[in-house]
Amino acid sequence: MSSAQDVIERYYAAFNAGDVEGFLALLTDDVVHDINQGGREVGKEAFAAFLARMNRCYAEQITDLVIMTEPSGRRAAAEFTVLGTYKETDEGLPPATGQTYRLPAGAFFEIRDGKVARISNTYNLQDWLRQVGA
């Protein structure tokens, strides 16, 4: 079984590589996704739809990744910087014109059977809005 540290490292490596299949393979079928300042979605299918929208509207890379785990390996947290380009207008948000942004962010994870069972993302939406000129 993979350690929580390894799972989270592979999760962000797949994200940065744009490896959608590899990324989704790291999730449990019943993954819980708490969206920053949004709702909760459950299931790999819902996460795949979220990821498709994100990939359509944003080009992002994760840098400065720091992963923290607790002794049981069931919980982990990550702090990082998102380097992004807002490439297509996302519903309910300001128009996209290729604006770039640099955003500190974090995530909390629950790990089950070597896969991500829950992810809760957090970042400062007001900072992002300021950076894209809203």
Secondary structure as UniProt FT lines:
FT   HELIX           4..17
FT   HELIX           20..25
FT   STRAND          27..34
FT   TURN            36..37
FT   STRAND          40..42
FT   HELIX           44..57
FT   STRAND          58..69
FT   TURN            71..72
FT   STRAND          75..86
FT   TURN            91..92
FT   STRAND          99..112
FT   TURN            113..114
FT   STRAND          115..123
FT   HELIX           125..131
FT   TURN            132..133
//
